[in-house]
Amino acid sequence: MTIENSNWTATLDKMPSTEGPKLHVSGTVTVANPGVRASLVRRDKPMFKDLVVRLDLCLENTDAIVLQVETEQAVRFSTDGTTDWTFVEIYHNDALLVRMGVDRVC
C-alpha cells in the first residue's frame, strides 16, 4: 500500500538551549480517515553504525466513529541531536517511503 506523503523536513537544531541539540523531523501523510493516528518512531530493526536516522511511520486505528474520508495528518519526531546526523529515512511496512538530507541550524 502506498502512503501519500509530502512536506518532509529534517532539522538538526544546535542552537544553545537548556534542552541541548535536537533533531526534528516532520511531514504530512494522508490516512484513510480521521480515526487513524499516524506517528513516527525509531525503527526496532538492527541499525547500521552510520549517520542515518531510520524511522517507521506507524498507523493506528482508533475505535472512534468517524466519516470515511481521507485526511491529511501532520507527523513529528524529535530526539537528541548530539550526533551529526546527515540523512533521515522513513519506512512504512518495511518499504522506504522517503529519504532526505538533514538541514542544520547553528
KATAWO-V829754 format. One record per residue. RES is the residue in one small letter. PSI is psi in whole degrees, -180 to 180 (999 if undefined). OMEGA is omega in whole degrees, -180 to 180 (999 if undefined). BURIAL is # if it has 9 or more other ideal C-beta (glycine too) atoms within 8 Angstrom, else .. Layout:
BEGIN
{{RES	PSI	OMEGA	BURIAL} {RES	PSI	OMEGA	BURIAL}}
END
This chain:
BEGIN
{{m	130	178	.} {t	135	178	.} {i	124	174	#} {e	135	-178	.} {n	157	-178	#} {s	175	172	.} {n	38	-179	.} {w	138	172	#} {t	148	174	#} {a	120	-176	#} {t	128	174	#} {l	106	-176	#} {d	107	180	#} {k	19	177	.} {m	145	179	.} {p	131	177	.} {s	169	179	.} {t	-23	-179	.} {e	-14	-176	.} {g	-178	-178	.} {p	147	-179	#} {k	146	170	#} {l	126	180	#} {h	129	178	#} {v	134	178	#} {s	158	179	#} {g	-175	-179	#} {t	135	176	#} {v	152	177	#} {t	124	180	#} {v	165	-173	#} {a	-33	-180	.} {n	168	-178	#} {p	-11	179	#} {g	-2	178	#} {v	127	179	#} {r	128	178	.} {a	141	177	#} {s	159	175	.} {l	130	178	#} {v	155	176	.} {r	139	178	.} {r	141	177	#} {d	11	176	.} {k	161	176	.} {p	139	-178	.} {m	148	170	.} {f	156	176	.} {k	77	179	.} {d	-170	-176	.} {l	39	179	.} {v	128	174	#} {v	125	-180	#} {r	124	-177	#} {l	153	173	#} {d	135	170	#} {l	116	-179	#} {c	135	176	.} {l	124	-177	#} {e	126	177	.} {n	135	174	.} {t	170	-180	.} {d	13	-177	.} {a	148	173	.} {i	114	-173	.} {v	162	173	.} {l	144	179	.} {q	78	-179	.} {v	135	179	.} {e	140	-174	.} {t	139	174	#} {e	137	178	.} {q	139	174	#} {a	138	175	.} {v	146	-178	#} {r	152	176	.} {f	136	176	#} {s	145	178	.} {t	171	177	.} {d	136	-177	.} {g	29	-179	#} {t	-20	175	.} {t	143	179	.} {d	71	-180	.} {w	142	179	#} {t	-31	-179	.} {f	157	172	#} {v	133	174	#} {e	134	179	#} {i	129	-177	#} {y	152	171	#} {h	125	-176	#} {n	44	179	.} {d	12	175	.} {a	137	179	.} {l	123	-179	.} {l	-45	-179	#} {v	146	173	#} {r	129	-176	.} {m	155	175	#} {g	160	-179	.} {v	125	174	#} {d	149	-180	.} {r	138	174	.} {v	118	-177	.} {c	999	999	.}}
END
